[in-house]
Amino acid sequence: MKLSKLVGVRFKERPADCVIDSHAFSVRGGYIKQVSNGIFSLYPPMKKITQNIEKIIREEMDAVDSQEVMFPVVLPGSLWEESGRYTSVGDELLRFKDRNDTPMVLGMTHEEAAVHLARDYGRTYANYPFSIYQIQTKYRDEARPRAGLIRVREFTMKDAYSFHTSQEDLDQYYDRMANSYSRIFQRAGVPEVIAVKSDSGMIGGSVSHEYMLLADAGEDSIVLCDECGYSANMEAADTTVDNSGCTPMGELKKVNTPNCKSIEDVCKFLNTKVEESCKAVMYQLNETDEYVVVFLRGDYEVNETKLTNYLDAKVHAAVVTEESGLVAGFCGPYKQDAKCKVIFDKSLEGIENLCCGANEVDYHYVGLNIKRDIGDVEYVDVSKIQTGGICPCCGKKAIRISRGIEAGNIFQLGTKYTKSMGMTYTAEDGTAKTPIMGCYGIGVGRLAACICEAHHDDKGPIWPITVAPWKVHICCMRIDDDACREMSEHIYDELQKMGIEVLFDDRKVRAGAMFADADLLGCPVRVTVGPKALANGEVELSTRDKSVSLKVAKDDIVAETKKLVDTLYAQINEKVQDRK
């Protein structure tokens, strides 16, 4: 490719609306152009990057016996009604009617389509197990698109679906797919991506993992333990609290606490530890507006994903009215007479002497002992784990929390979709049984953005050679100099004959502009042909990450460039684990 013909515009200034580096470089480098909020067109460099990522994905999916198919983008609403998700999924599912007044949806995920495609083939046990995948456009009417390709509304995704006759078989294939995912990220040049335990969300299922790139730009909170290697999304991390050593049981007393509504104000006024306080967080169920009050230790926060999973219902922050019987700012578990569902978080378990609201304005209790004063209660885990908290795996106080970007996910779905959609097979004994499923997704554009986020400097992306749009970038410093032009064209032609993708900057521009564009385009190997070096019989050979910078004899430059390209491939392949 000659740069003078490359479609796209590159510029120096960082766009004001680009909050993270990968977004800024994608816009500045002529990779993407916004069409609408969360919807982008791809220029040739990003299209080539995503094609390279898709090639890696296809090779790894084929290697685990998954077969490529293609589902429609537009699906009948009746298919989603079969699974129950037509009404259960929120506004992120775009619903509309066609000219025949038939309810339709734009596919944001394709579990229903996979079952629809597979249920005829899967009528006999003899055809199991099997797996299918697609790389397809999807649409999710995201409420808060941001960060370029990280969070979008329209996106390209690889999603795979496997079908099994036993949990053991699904477990084995799930492990193979997990291995395949690790290989995909390693081959794409981001071995930093780690698997973490996650919440299944609207997809459903009992076991799920997310593949996260640890990055400050991420929106997800990732819980990590450096002692044992435990990792989980904040939404799925179990909270363990050690309340030993607390103040012994005391007398229950009601005390006046004027104008003390926050837990901090109360503890300061009463001179008590926040770790020995009980605060109330109030919600209402979305469907019925019934009040839900969560009592937890004063220094902990409610994990709303855990709460909705426990309730099996969505909630919103409560609007406390006089009729509710709840006293905002002074709500407590003792003599709580309001009509509401009460939940006690595990963070309170074992504390013998608590301060809490007295359900009366300007009053709190001190000396509350839940077992003595309220009775036996069920403690459930609905709180967020904290930095320095106890690891649920090894039991050490070694938890740290990092930010992360989700690059992929895998789920064990069980029979959530096959059962609701009536997919059955005839078992070997002649009985009808329901198959169980797994599903496995990777966002292609998001992975490209993740790679950029992980590998860049202040001048632009540093693309790993396996996904780079071009492997070699030739900078001809003087296109009007016959010797420079002829040498550049010779290198360009010879490398292409070797099957190496090359970008040749054949423009008559200043050196600073040429190098700035080369940095933005991020090709891993750079060949610089200048009149001074060429007069000495040399050409400059370097890498985008500056780890290599050589002067090479002009007669050896093609061979040395090929050797450097091979070395960069080998360095990535060294980090790729074997297939299971």
C-alpha positions, 0 to 999 in steps of 0.5 A: 500500500502506498501512503499517498493513496491511503484513505483517511486523515491523520492530524496532530491535535487530540480531540477534546471528546476522547477521554482515553488514549486508544480512542484519541489515537483511533481518531487522530490516526485515521482508523475510525470516524464517528457516524452517530453516538456509539456508531463508527465507520472503519477506515482501511487501517482499522479494517485490516486490524480487525481482519487480522484479529478475525483470522486469529479467532477463526483459526482458534475456533476451528481448532476446537471443532467449532464450525462457522455459521451466520445468523441474521442481524434482524430477528423476529420478536417471536424468537425472543418471546420463546426464550422470554427475553423479549420482555425481560431485556431492557431498552438496550434491545432495539425493538421495531415493527416491519411493514407487516406490523410484525415485531422485530429486534436487532440482534444484540446477542444470538442465543435464540438464533443459535437454538433455532438453527441447531434444534433440528440437527440436534434431535438425536444424541448421535450428533452431540456434542457440537459447536457453532460460531459466527463473526457478525454485526450486532446492535445494543442500544447502549445508554452511555456509549464512550471511549471509541470502540470500547463501548459502542452501540453497533459492533462486530462480535465473535459469538460461539455456542456449544451443545452437550448432553452432559454437564461433564462434557460441557465442563470439558469443552468449556476448559478447551474454549477457555484455553482457546481464548487465552491463545487468542489474546496471546496471539493478538499480542495482549497476554496481559488479558486475564480470566476473572470470575464474573456475573452472568447478567442477562445472558444467564447461566451458572458459571461464567468468566470474563477476559479482562485487560487491566487498564486505568481506562476500564469501567469494570472493577477487578478484584485480585489477590496477589497471594493466590492468584484469585481474580473476579469481577467486583460483581461476582467477588464473594465478600468475607469479613472478619469481625472478631475482636469487636466490642463485647455485648453491652446494654441496648440504649436509645440515644439522642443524635440530633442532625446526625443522618450519615453514618459518619456523623453518627459515629463521630457524635457517639465516638464509636467505630464505623466498623461497629455500626449498622447502616441502612440502604433502601431500594424499591423493586422496579415491578411492584415498588415494594421497599427493600432495606439492606442493613450492612456494616457502616464502612461497606457498600451494597453491590447492586448486582448481588442484590438483584441476583439474590432478589431475582428482581431489579431495583432502584433507589427508594423514594421514601414517603411518609406512608412508607413507615421508613425514617430516612437517615434513622432507619434501623433493624430493631423494632422495624415495623415498616412494610418492607423486605429486610436483608442483613448483609454478611458484613454484620455477622459476628458483631456483638455491639452495634449502633444503628438507627432507631426508626425515629428522627434524631435517635439511634440505638447503641449496644444492639446485638442482633441475635439477642435483640432481633433473633436469628436472621439470615445473613447474605452476601450483598456487599462489595469486597474492599481493598485489603479485604479477605480473599475468598480463596486463600483467606488472606487479607490481600485483596486489591482492586484494579480497573479493567476492560472486558475483552471477552466472556464465556458462559455455561448456560445450562438449559436456560435457552434450550428448555424455554425454546423446546429443544430436545434430543432423543437419548440413547435409551429412547427418552427425550432430554434437553441439551445444555449449552455454553456460549463464548463471545469476543468483541472484535473492535473492542479487542482492537481498542484494548490492544491499542490501550495496552500498547502505545506511547505518547505518539501513537499505537504500537501494534503487535505484528500479528494484528498490525495493519502493515508489518513494515512501514517504509519511509522514503525521506526524499521521494524526489531523489532518484536513489532514495525512490529507487531503493525504497521501491526495490525494498517495497517490491521485494518484501511484497514478493515475500508475502509481507504487508508493506506500507510505503510512504511515497509522499513529498512531505517534511521528515517530521510529518512523515515520522508523526504519521508513521508513529500514528500508524504504528507498524511494528517495523520501520525502514527509513531510506534517506540520502545521507545514509544511502550515500554510505551504502546504508538503510535504517532499520528500527522497530516502532517500540524503539527496542531495535535501531540499526544501520544495515547495508543496503544490499542486506536490508530486505533479508534483515527486514524479513529476519526482524519480522520473523523475530517479532512473530517468534517473540509473540508465539513464545508467549502462546500456550499449547492447545489442550 
